[in-house]
Amino acid sequence: MEELDACGVKMVDDIPSNIGVILLLEDEHDENSEEIKSGSWPPHSMKGTPGALTVKSIREALEGRI
């Protein structure tokens, strides 16, 4: 988190209304990562990586604005 703070990154609980596009960067996987194959998760969402917890909620929030 210190590196993120140094770059000016801020944690938020919601997606601000003036943001319509979010660039999702690939999370690093290792031999303990496992692809999530249940529900409506996008392909290559991985258990054990930080983005796996946020991709679905971000997608749903942005789709709700269309």
C-alpha positions in Angstrom: 0.0 0.0 0.0 2.9 2.4 0.6 3.8 2.2 -3.1 0.2 3.0 -4.0 0.1 6.0 -1.6 3.3 7.3 -3.2 1.6 7.3 -6.6 -1.4 9.2 -5.4 -3.8 6.2 -5.6 -6.9 6.5 -3.4 -9.2 3.7 -2.2 -12.9 4.3 -2.6 -16.0 2.4 -1.6 -17.9 3.2 -4.8 -17.2 4.2 -8.4 -17.6 8.0 -8.9 -20.4 8.9 -11.2 -18.1 10.8 -13.6 -16.1 7.7 -14.4 -17.5 5.6 -17.3 -14.5 3.5 -18.2 -12.1 1.6 -15.9 -8.9 -0.1 -17.1 -8.5 -3.4 -15.4 -4.9 -4.5 -15.3 -4.0 -8.2 -15.3 -3.3 -9.6 -11.8 -0.2 -11.7 -11.3 -1.0 -15.4 -11.0 1.1 -18.2 -9.4 0.8 -21.9 -9.1 -1.8 -21.5 -6.3 -4.2 -19.4 -8.5 -7.4 -21.0 -9.8 -9.7 -19.7 -12.5 -13.3 -18.9 -11.2 -15.6 -21.0 -13.4 -18.9 -20.5 -11.6 -21.6 -17.9 -12.0 -21.2 -15.1 -14.5 -17.6 -14.2 -13.9 -15.7 -13.1 -17.0 -13.1 -15.5 -18.4 -9.7 -15.6 -16.6 -11.0 -14.2 -13.3 -8.7 -15.9 -10.8 -9.2 -16.9 -7.2 -6.4 -15.7 -5.0 -5.7 -12.5 -6.9 -6.8 -9.1 -5.8 -8.8 -8.3 -8.9 -10.9 -11.4 -8.6 -12.8 -9.7 -5.8 -13.5 -6.5 -7.7 -14.0 -7.3 -11.4 -17.6 -8.5 -11.1 -18.8 -5.6 -8.9 -17.1 -3.0 -11.1 -18.7 -4.5 -14.3 -22.1 -4.6 -12.7 -21.8 -1.0 -11.5 -20.8 0.3 -14.9 -23.4 -1.8 -16.7 -26.1 -0.3 -14.4 -25.2 3.2 -15.8 -26.0 2.3 -19.4 
